[in-house]
Each structure stands twice: as structure tokens, then as C-alpha cells.
Amino acid sequence: GTGQTESLLSYFCRLAVSHAVSTTDLARFVVQQVDHDIRRDFEWQQRNLSGVSEAARSWAAWLSALTGVGHLDGLTLSKWSAVLPPRGLAPRNLWCPHCLREDKEAGRSPYFRLAWEVGPVKACHQHKAKLVDTCPHCGQRHVRHHGGVVVPGWCTRCGGFLGEGESAAAEPHDLWVARQVEDWIANQSNQMA
């Protein structure tokens, strides 16, 4: 019920880790269980599991059915498919190091926020900081979820904790956009409850 809702992509990655399987193996298992065909060159990272597409709705439904966890569509933007274009909602590699650090310090599993999946969002309203895309340890970009094993909050290249990095102060316009997106995500969650 907050703007800090987890994305389905993050949930999927954490689910794979909790079962000690790669994300690719989990994706293949899911589609086999629901008797859905999968292309040989299938790469789960290229799917927008948290977006507005039919794929997002399908994955949310499949994962709900297989885990018994309801309302996983609330971890996607699919409820907004009538007003949001699919462009600009491709899987993103941005995160707020402050959010990840707070998760870890509070004893929670770090997770990717749904708001970070929305193209125009470039800042974290809560921390008034720009979202980042570079590992503070190895300096590589696009390391949030591009790997066979993805532990949200850790670099898929070097394994370093992504919450140890810093980020610059966000611009006022970017904070406004982030706040608006977080508000409608919170509203979506509250309407589903």
C-alpha cells in the first residue's frame, strides 16, 4: 500500500534465490508448469515482468498460481495498461542505493521497487536522490538483474552490494515525477486490498 511496492521482477529473482535455482531455470520451470511454449533463445531479462504488457499479466498469474500468493499483478503496472504506453517501460537497471541500504540495515531482503521500472522515473523521492546504474565496486553498468543468478541488491558481475554506493541529489522536476509515480502505485495497491 505504499509507493515502495516491490516489482514482479524483484519478486521473481528473490523466488529463484529462495529455491536455490537460477532465474533462467525458474523461468523454464514456470512455463513448463503452465504448459506454455518457450523459445529456445528465451532470455528472462528481456521480459518486462513488471510492465503493462500481456506478458506481465501472464507471469503474475502464473507465479500466483504456482506460489499460492495472491495479487501478484499488484507488483506490475498492468492495471495501467489503458493509459501507459509499453515504450519507456522496458526492464530498467536503475536503483536507489539508499533504499537498498535501508532494507539491509532493517534486516529485510533488499528489493527492486516497482517505481524504478517506469521510464520517466530518475529519482527516489524518499531519499531525494538520483537513481544510479553503476556498481560502486566494479564500475560496471547494467548489473542489477542481468545474470543467471540474481540476488536483488547485489551486483550480477562482481557480487558487491549495490547499496554501498552513493548518488547525487535529484533535480526538483525528477522528484516531482518520482512522487507522482509512487503515489499512483500506492493508490493501485490500496485499491487492490
Secondary structure, DSSP 8 states (H G I E B T S, - for coil): --TT-B-HHHHHHHHHHHTT--HHHHHHHHHHHTT----TT--GGGS-TTSSSHHHHHHHHHHHHHH----GGGGSSGGGTTTS-STT-S----B-HHHHHHHHHTT-----BGGGGSTT--EETTTTEE-B-B-TTT--BS-SS-SSS--TTB-TTT--BGGG----B--HHHHHHHHHHHHHHHHHHHHH-
